[in-house]
Amino acid sequence: MRLDAAVPVSWGGIVLNRTPRSSLVKSFRLLLAAALVVAACGPSNQGPSAPAVSSGPSAPSPLPPSGSIAPSIPAAQGSVRLALDWTPNTNHTGFFVSRAKGWYREAGIDLQILPYASATPETLLAAHQAECGISFQDSMTFAVAKGADIVSVAAILQKTASAIGVLADGPIQRPKDLDGKTYAGFGYPNEVPTLKSVIEADGGTGDFTVATLDAAAYEALYSRRADFTIPFTAWEGVEAELRGIKLRYFQFADYGFPEFYQVVLACDRQWLAKEPEAGKRFVAATVRGFQLAVDDPEAAAGLLVSENPGVFDANKELPPASQRFLVDGDYLVDANRRFGAQTLERWTDYSAFLYEQGLLADAKGKPLTAPLDYGRLFTNDFLP
């Protein structure tokens, strides 16, 4: 499906994009049906995402341009460089728990946590500058489409922890009420198609104004300079509640949108092929840390904080509250209470949506003319 070109307008001194009503509108049900057809025709094996937008600042990552980062330096045997997607938060708790407990050492793994910098985790993995990193289903799909040889080895969040958010005391009661309103967004290519799908599924036209504000999007909503945004409910949502800001949420899946793995652990496929046992030991130790986070969220949050001195000083209540939110909402485990497991159906449904929207492009920027092999985006083979 071709996306309409955006028309720039002005709002409060900020250049916006007006998303016009599409003359080629297809209902979301048809998009989902197309995704399911791809799933039915795809591979049957089961071997990594904000809603639609990734949590944190990691944009879909292209392969690194020539000379953009240092030449690849292989890690020492048993050494794993883990690339973070943003500053430490509860998406990362299990790694810091296992490091604090010495479980990586027990597994013969020397874990090196790489702080977030200008290069995204997907870029570092594709350039062999990190063995593993924090990614998202959408970012993984974009990167693999461009040729990155990376794979998701575990789902950190089993379902979407983001939602459309509006002020609870405002007039917006359902997604179709968003027509004609202003969206404070982050600039990801899948934001508008996702929002349009949800609004149209609720009977609206999907015609709204886009203000790309990045991290300022939340404050724009709270100060009523924008009408809606997409908070990561397990972090910004919890933070808003701690500040006494009441939000109303519209969950994507409640309006027929495919569920997806919002946060995943991705690894360099070539490293996994060379060091499969190290890969298994690393993933097993990581699962152990996240399992403690499920069993004892308060203790796990405490270790996250102690392993990152000074990071959470401005809001010490946020890490434990966020960890409880993830555990109480069953975000960290699947229906069988298992951390990390992934299914072909979930990878197909959402990644096929990205393809059907014409958002997947190859390394030269040309839209893909055939869907990806969705079974190669993930594997369960390294889970204990």
CORSULTA-V716422 format. One record per pair of residues at least 24 apart in sequence whose C-alpha atoms are under 10 Angstrom apart, sorted by the first residue. I is the first residue (numbers start at 1). J is the second residue. Records with the same first field share a line. If there is no record, write none. Layout:
I=J ; J
//
This chain:
1=25 ; 26 ; 31 ; 355 ; 356 ; 357 ; 358 ; 359
2=356 ; 357 ; 358 ; 359
3=192 ; 193 ; 357 ; 358 ; 359
6=209 ; 210
7=209 ; 210
8=209 ; 210 ; 211
9=209 ; 210 ; 211
10=209 ; 211
11=182 ; 209 ; 210 ; 211 ; 225 ; 226
12=225
14=211 ; 212 ; 213
15=210 ; 211 ; 212 ; 213
16=182 ; 183 ; 184 ; 209 ; 210 ; 211 ; 212 ; 213
17=182 ; 183 ; 208 ; 209 ; 210 ; 211 ; 212
18=180 ; 182 ; 207 ; 208 ; 209 ; 210 ; 211
19=180 ; 192 ; 196 ; 206 ; 207 ; 208 ; 209 ; 210
20=205 ; 206 ; 207 ; 208 ; 209
21=196 ; 205 ; 206 ; 207 ; 208
22=196 ; 205 ; 206 ; 207
25=196 ; 197 ; 200 ; 205 ; 206
26=197 ; 200
27=196 ; 197 ; 198 ; 200 ; 201 ; 203
28=193 ; 194 ; 196 ; 197 ; 198 ; 199 ; 200 ; 201 ; 202 ; 255 ; 256 ; 257 ; 353
29=197 ; 200 ; 201 ; 255 ; 256 ; 257
31=197 ; 257 ; 258 ; 349 ; 352 ; 353 ; 354 ; 356 ; 357
32=197 ; 256 ; 257 ; 258 ; 349 ; 350 ; 352 ; 353 ; 356
33=349 ; 353
34=349 ; 352 ; 353 ; 356
35=258 ; 345 ; 348 ; 349 ; 350 ; 351 ; 352 ; 353 ; 354 ; 355 ; 356
36=258 ; 345 ; 348 ; 349 ; 350 ; 352 ; 353
37=348 ; 349 ; 352
38=348 ; 349 ; 352 ; 353 ; 356 ; 371 ; 372 ; 373 ; 374
39=344 ; 345 ; 346 ; 347 ; 348 ; 349 ; 351 ; 352 ; 373 ; 374 ; 375
40=345 ; 348
42=344 ; 345 ; 348 ; 371 ; 372 ; 373 ; 374 ; 375
43=344 ; 348 ; 373 ; 374 ; 375 ; 376
44=343 ; 344 ; 345 ; 374 ; 375
45=343 ; 344 ; 374 ; 375 ; 376 ; 379
46=341 ; 342 ; 343 ; 344 ; 345 ; 347 ; 374 ; 375 ; 376 ; 377 ; 378 ; 379 ; 380 ; 381
47=151 ; 152 ; 153 ; 342 ; 343 ; 344 ; 374 ; 375 ; 376 ; 377 ; 378 ; 379 ; 380 ; 381 ; 382
48=122 ; 133 ; 134 ; 135 ; 136 ; 137 ; 138 ; 139 ; 140 ; 141 ; 143 ; 144 ; 150 ; 151 ; 152 ; 153 ; 154 ; 155 ; 156 ; 261 ; 262 ; 263 ; 264 ; 265 ; 266 ; 267 ; 342 ; 347 ; 376 ; 377 ; 378 ; 379
49=134 ; 135 ; 136 ; 137 ; 138 ; 139 ; 140 ; 141 ; 142 ; 157 ; 160 ; 260 ; 261 ; 262 ; 263 ; 264 ; 350 ; 351
50=136 ; 137 ; 138 ; 139 ; 160 ; 161 ; 162 ; 163 ; 186 ; 188 ; 190 ; 191 ; 230 ; 231 ; 232 ; 260 ; 261 ; 262 ; 263
51=136 ; 137 ; 138 ; 159 ; 160 ; 161 ; 162 ; 163 ; 164 ; 190 ; 191 ; 194 ; 195 ; 230 ; 231 ; 232 ; 251 ; 252 ; 253 ; 257 ; 258 ; 259 ; 260 ; 261 ; 262 ; 350
52=136 ; 137 ; 138 ; 139 ; 160 ; 162 ; 163 ; 188 ; 189 ; 190 ; 191 ; 192 ; 193 ; 194 ; 195 ; 230 ; 252 ; 257 ; 259 ; 260 ; 262 ; 350 ; 354
53=136 ; 137 ; 138 ; 139 ; 162 ; 163 ; 185 ; 186 ; 187 ; 188 ; 189 ; 190 ; 191 ; 192 ; 194 ; 230 ; 231 ; 232 ; 262
54=85 ; 135 ; 136 ; 137 ; 138 ; 139 ; 160 ; 162 ; 186 ; 188 ; 190 ; 191 ; 232 ; 262 ; 263
55=85 ; 86 ; 91 ; 135 ; 136 ; 160 ; 161 ; 162 ; 230 ; 231 ; 232 ; 233 ; 234 ; 235 ; 236 ; 262 ; 263
56=85 ; 86 ; 87 ; 89 ; 186 ; 214 ; 215 ; 232
57=85 ; 86 ; 87 ; 116 ; 120 ; 186 ; 188 ; 214 ; 215
58=84 ; 85 ; 86 ; 116 ; 118 ; 119 ; 120 ; 121 ; 122 ; 134 ; 135 ; 136 ; 139 ; 188
59=85 ; 119 ; 120 ; 121 ; 122 ; 135 ; 136 ; 138 ; 139 ; 142 ; 186 ; 187 ; 188 ; 189
60=120 ; 121 ; 122 ; 123 ; 135 ; 136 ; 137 ; 138 ; 139 ; 140 ; 141 ; 142 ; 143 ; 188 ; 189 ; 190
61=119 ; 120 ; 121 ; 122 ; 123 ; 124 ; 126 ; 135 ; 138 ; 139 ; 140 ; 141 ; 142 ; 143 ; 144 ; 146 ; 148
62=120 ; 122 ; 123 ; 126 ; 139 ; 142 ; 143 ; 144 ; 145 ; 146 ; 147 ; 148 ; 361 ; 362 ; 363 ; 364 ; 365
63=122 ; 123 ; 124 ; 125 ; 126 ; 127 ; 143 ; 144 ; 145 ; 146 ; 147 ; 148 ; 149 ; 362 ; 363
64=119 ; 120 ; 122 ; 123 ; 124 ; 125 ; 126 ; 127 ; 148 ; 363
65=123 ; 127
68=119
69=119 ; 123 ; 124 ; 127 ; 129
70=124 ; 127 ; 129
71=127 ; 128 ; 129
72=124 ; 126 ; 127 ; 128 ; 129 ; 130
73=127 ; 128 ; 129 ; 130
74=128 ; 129 ; 130 ; 131 ; 271
75=110 ; 128 ; 129 ; 130 ; 131 ; 271
76=110
77=108 ; 109 ; 110 ; 275 ; 278
78=104 ; 105 ; 107 ; 108 ; 109 ; 110 ; 111 ; 275 ; 277 ; 278 ; 279 ; 281 ; 282
79=108 ; 109 ; 110 ; 111 ; 112 ; 131 ; 278 ; 282
80=104 ; 109 ; 110 ; 111 ; 112 ; 113 ; 130 ; 131 ; 132 ; 133 ; 267 ; 271 ; 278 ; 279 ; 282
81=110 ; 111 ; 112 ; 113 ; 114 ; 124 ; 125 ; 128 ; 129 ; 130 ; 131 ; 132 ; 133 ; 267
82=111 ; 112 ; 113 ; 114 ; 115 ; 121 ; 124 ; 125 ; 129 ; 130 ; 131 ; 132 ; 133 ; 134 ; 265 ; 266 ; 267
83=112 ; 113 ; 114 ; 115 ; 116 ; 117 ; 119 ; 120 ; 121 ; 122 ; 123 ; 124 ; 125 ; 129 ; 130 ; 131 ; 132 ; 133 ; 134 ; 135 ; 265 ; 266 ; 267
84=113 ; 114 ; 115 ; 116 ; 117 ; 120 ; 121 ; 132 ; 133 ; 134 ; 135
85=114 ; 115 ; 116 ; 117 ; 118 ; 119 ; 120 ; 121 ; 122 ; 133 ; 134 ; 135 ; 136
86=115 ; 116 ; 117 ; 120 ; 121 ; 134
87=115 ; 116 ; 117 ; 308 ; 311
88=115 ; 116 ; 304 ; 305 ; 307 ; 308 ; 311 ; 312 ; 319
89=235 ; 301 ; 304 ; 305 ; 308 ; 311 ; 312 ; 318 ; 319 ; 322 ; 323
90=234 ; 235 ; 293 ; 300 ; 301 ; 304 ; 305 ; 318 ; 319 ; 320 ; 321 ; 322 ; 323 ; 324 ; 326
91=134 ; 156 ; 157 ; 234 ; 235 ; 263 ; 264 ; 290 ; 322 ; 323 ; 326 ; 332
92=134 ; 156 ; 263 ; 265 ; 286 ; 289 ; 290 ; 304
93=286 ; 289 ; 290 ; 292 ; 293 ; 297 ; 300 ; 301 ; 302 ; 303 ; 304 ; 305 ; 307 ; 319 ; 323
94=156 ; 285 ; 286 ; 287 ; 288 ; 289 ; 290 ; 291 ; 292 ; 293 ; 294 ; 300 ; 301 ; 303 ; 304
95=282 ; 283 ; 285 ; 286 ; 287 ; 288 ; 289 ; 290 ; 304
96=286 ; 289 ; 290 ; 300 ; 301 ; 303 ; 304 ; 305 ; 306 ; 307 ; 308
97=285 ; 286 ; 288 ; 289 ; 290 ; 291 ; 292 ; 293 ; 299 ; 300 ; 301 ; 302 ; 303 ; 304 ; 305 ; 306 ; 307
98=285 ; 286 ; 287 ; 288 ; 289 ; 290 ; 291 ; 292 ; 300 ; 303
99=285 ; 286 ; 289 ; 303 ; 304 ; 307
100=289 ; 300 ; 303 ; 304 ; 306 ; 307
101=289 ; 303
102=285
103=281 ; 282 ; 284 ; 285 ; 286 ; 288 ; 289
104=281 ; 282 ; 283 ; 284 ; 285 ; 286 ; 288 ; 289
105=282 ; 285
106=281 ; 285
107=278 ; 280 ; 281 ; 282 ; 283 ; 284 ; 285
108=278 ; 281 ; 282 ; 285
109=278 ; 279 ; 281 ; 282 ; 285
110=282
111=282
121=266 ; 267
122=148 ; 149 ; 150 ; 151 ; 266 ; 267 ; 268
123=148 ; 150
124=268
125=149 ; 150 ; 151 ; 266 ; 267 ; 268 ; 269 ; 270 ; 271
126=150 ; 267 ; 268 ; 269 ; 270
127=268
128=267 ; 268 ; 269 ; 270 ; 271
129=268
130=267 ; 268 ; 271
131=266 ; 267 ; 268 ; 269 ; 270 ; 271 ; 272 ; 279
132=265 ; 266 ; 267 ; 268 ; 269 ; 271 ; 272 ; 279 ; 282 ; 283
133=264 ; 265 ; 266 ; 267 ; 268
134=263 ; 264 ; 265 ; 266 ; 267
135=261 ; 262 ; 263 ; 264 ; 265 ; 266 ; 267
136=260 ; 261 ; 262 ; 263 ; 264 ; 265 ; 266
137=260 ; 261 ; 262 ; 263 ; 264 ; 265 ; 266 ; 346 ; 347 ; 350 ; 351 ; 377 ; 378
138=188 ; 190 ; 260 ; 261 ; 262 ; 263 ; 347 ; 350 ; 351 ; 354 ; 360
139=188 ; 262 ; 263 ; 264 ; 351
140=263 ; 264 ; 265 ; 266 ; 351 ; 377 ; 378
141=347 ; 350 ; 351 ; 352 ; 354 ; 355 ; 360 ; 361 ; 372 ; 374 ; 377
142=351 ; 354 ; 355 ; 359 ; 360 ; 361 ; 362
143=360 ; 361 ; 362 ; 363
144=360 ; 361 ; 362 ; 363 ; 372 ; 373 ; 374 ; 376 ; 377
145=355 ; 359 ; 360 ; 361 ; 362 ; 363 ; 365 ; 367 ; 368 ; 371 ; 372 ; 373 ; 377
146=360 ; 361 ; 362 ; 363 ; 364 ; 365 ; 366 ; 367 ; 368
147=361 ; 362 ; 363 ; 364
148=268 ; 269 ; 362 ; 363
149=267 ; 268 ; 269 ; 270 ; 376 ; 377
150=266 ; 267 ; 268 ; 269 ; 270 ; 271 ; 272 ; 376 ; 377 ; 378
151=264 ; 265 ; 266 ; 267 ; 268 ; 269 ; 270 ; 272 ; 375 ; 376 ; 377 ; 378 ; 379
152=263 ; 264 ; 265 ; 266 ; 267 ; 268 ; 269 ; 340 ; 342 ; 376 ; 377 ; 378 ; 379 ; 380
153=264 ; 265 ; 266 ; 267 ; 268 ; 269 ; 272 ; 279 ; 280 ; 283 ; 340 ; 341 ; 342 ; 377 ; 378 ; 379 ; 380 ; 381 ; 382 ; 383
154=261 ; 263 ; 264 ; 265 ; 266 ; 267 ; 283 ; 286 ; 287 ; 339 ; 340 ; 341 ; 342 ; 378 ; 379 ; 380 ; 381 ; 382 ; 383
155=260 ; 261 ; 262 ; 263 ; 264 ; 265 ; 266 ; 331 ; 332 ; 333 ; 334 ; 339 ; 340 ; 341 ; 342 ; 343 ; 378 ; 379 ; 380
156=261 ; 262 ; 263 ; 264 ; 265 ; 287 ; 290 ; 331 ; 332 ; 333 ; 339 ; 340 ; 341 ; 342
157=260 ; 261 ; 262 ; 263 ; 264 ; 265 ; 326 ; 330 ; 331 ; 332 ; 333 ; 334 ; 339 ; 340
158=259 ; 260 ; 261 ; 262 ; 263 ; 264 ; 330 ; 331 ; 332 ; 333 ; 334 ; 335 ; 338 ; 339 ; 340 ; 341 ; 342 ; 346
159=253 ; 258 ; 259 ; 260 ; 261 ; 262 ; 263 ; 329 ; 330 ; 331 ; 332 ; 333 ; 334 ; 346
160=232 ; 233 ; 234 ; 251 ; 252 ; 253 ; 258 ; 259 ; 260 ; 261 ; 262 ; 263 ; 331
161=231 ; 232 ; 233 ; 234 ; 235 ; 237 ; 251 ; 252 ; 260 ; 261 ; 262 ; 263 ; 325 ; 326 ; 329 ; 331
162=230 ; 231 ; 232 ; 233 ; 234 ; 235 ; 236 ; 237 ; 249 ; 250 ; 251 ; 252 ; 262
163=229 ; 230 ; 231 ; 232 ; 233 ; 237 ; 248 ; 249 ; 250 ; 251 ; 252 ; 253
164=195 ; 198 ; 228 ; 229 ; 230 ; 231 ; 232 ; 233 ; 247 ; 248 ; 249 ; 250 ; 251 ; 252
165=218 ; 221 ; 227 ; 228 ; 229 ; 230 ; 231 ; 232 ; 233 ; 237 ; 246 ; 247 ; 248 ; 249 ; 250 ; 251
166=221 ; 222 ; 224 ; 226 ; 227 ; 228 ; 229 ; 230 ; 231 ; 246 ; 247 ; 248 ; 249 ; 250
167=221 ; 222 ; 223 ; 224 ; 226 ; 227 ; 228 ; 229 ; 245 ; 246 ; 247 ; 248 ; 249
168=245 ; 246 ; 247 ; 248 ; 249
169=245 ; 246 ; 247 ; 248
170=224 ; 227 ; 247 ; 248
171=227
172=227 ; 228 ; 248
173=248 ; 249 ; 250
174=199 ; 202 ; 204 ; 248 ; 249 ; 250
175=199 ; 200 ; 201 ; 202 ; 203 ; 204 ; 206 ; 249 ; 250 ; 251 ; 252 ; 255
176=200 ; 201 ; 202 ; 203 ; 204 ; 205 ; 206 ; 207
177=202 ; 203 ; 204 ; 205 ; 206
178=204 ; 205 ; 206 ; 207 ; 208 ; 209 ; 227 ; 228
179=204 ; 205 ; 206 ; 207 ; 208 ; 209
180=205 ; 206 ; 207 ; 208 ; 209 ; 227
181=206 ; 207 ; 208 ; 209 ; 210 ; 226 ; 227 ; 228
182=207 ; 208 ; 209 ; 210 ; 211 ; 221 ; 225 ; 226 ; 227 ; 228 ; 229
183=208 ; 209 ; 210 ; 211 ; 212 ; 213 ; 217 ; 220 ; 221 ; 225 ; 226 ; 227 ; 228 ; 229 ; 230
184=209 ; 210 ; 211 ; 212 ; 213 ; 214 ; 215 ; 216 ; 217 ; 218 ; 219 ; 220 ; 221 ; 225 ; 226 ; 227 ; 228 ; 229 ; 230
185=210 ; 211 ; 212 ; 213 ; 214 ; 215 ; 216 ; 217 ; 218 ; 220 ; 226 ; 228 ; 229 ; 230 ; 231
186=210 ; 211 ; 212 ; 213 ; 214 ; 215 ; 216 ; 217 ; 229 ; 230
187=211 ; 212 ; 213 ; 214
188=212 ; 214
189=354 ; 357 ; 359 ; 360
190=353 ; 354 ; 357 ; 358 ; 359
191=230
193=353 ; 354 ; 357 ; 359
194=252 ; 257 ; 353 ; 354 ; 357
195=229 ; 230 ; 252 ; 257
197=252 ; 255 ; 256 ; 257
198=250 ; 251 ; 252 ; 253 ; 254 ; 255 ; 256 ; 257
199=252 ; 255
200=255
201=254 ; 255 ; 256 ; 257
202=254 ; 255 ; 256
221=247
222=246 ; 247
232=262
233=322 ; 325 ; 326
234=318 ; 319 ; 321 ; 322 ; 323 ; 324 ; 325 ; 326 ; 329 ; 331
235=318 ; 319 ; 321 ; 322 ; 323 ; 325 ; 326
236=318 ; 322
237=322 ; 325
238=317 ; 318 ; 319 ; 321 ; 322 ; 323 ; 325
239=315 ; 317 ; 318 ; 319 ; 321 ; 322
240=318
241=318 ; 321
242=315 ; 317 ; 318 ; 321
257=349 ; 350 ; 353
258=345 ; 346 ; 347 ; 348 ; 349 ; 350 ; 351 ; 352 ; 353
259=345 ; 346 ; 347 ; 349 ; 350
260=342 ; 345 ; 346 ; 347 ; 348 ; 349 ; 350 ; 351
261=331 ; 340 ; 342 ; 343 ; 346 ; 347 ; 350
262=331
263=332
264=340 ; 342 ; 378
265=340 ; 378
266=377 ; 378 ; 379
267=378
272=382
276=381 ; 382
277=382
278=382
279=381 ; 382 ; 383
280=381 ; 382 ; 383 ; 384
281=382 ; 383 ; 384
282=382 ; 383
283=340 ; 382 ; 383 ; 384
284=382 ; 383 ; 384
285=383 ; 384
286=340 ; 383
287=338 ; 339 ; 340 ; 383 ; 384
288=339 ; 384
290=332 ; 333 ; 339 ; 340
291=332 ; 333 ; 337 ; 338 ; 339 ; 340
293=323 ; 324 ; 326 ; 327 ; 332
294=323 ; 324 ; 326 ; 327 ; 328 ; 330 ; 331 ; 332 ; 333 ; 337 ; 339
295=327
296=323 ; 324 ; 327
297=321 ; 322 ; 323 ; 324 ; 325 ; 326 ; 327 ; 328
298=322 ; 323 ; 324
299=323
339=383
340=380 ; 382 ; 383 ; 384
341=378 ; 379 ; 380 ; 381 ; 383
342=378 ; 379 ; 380
343=375 ; 378 ; 379 ; 380
344=374 ; 375 ; 376 ; 377 ; 378 ; 379
345=374 ; 375
346=374
347=374 ; 375 ; 376 ; 377 ; 378
348=372 ; 373 ; 374 ; 375 ; 377
349=374
351=377
//
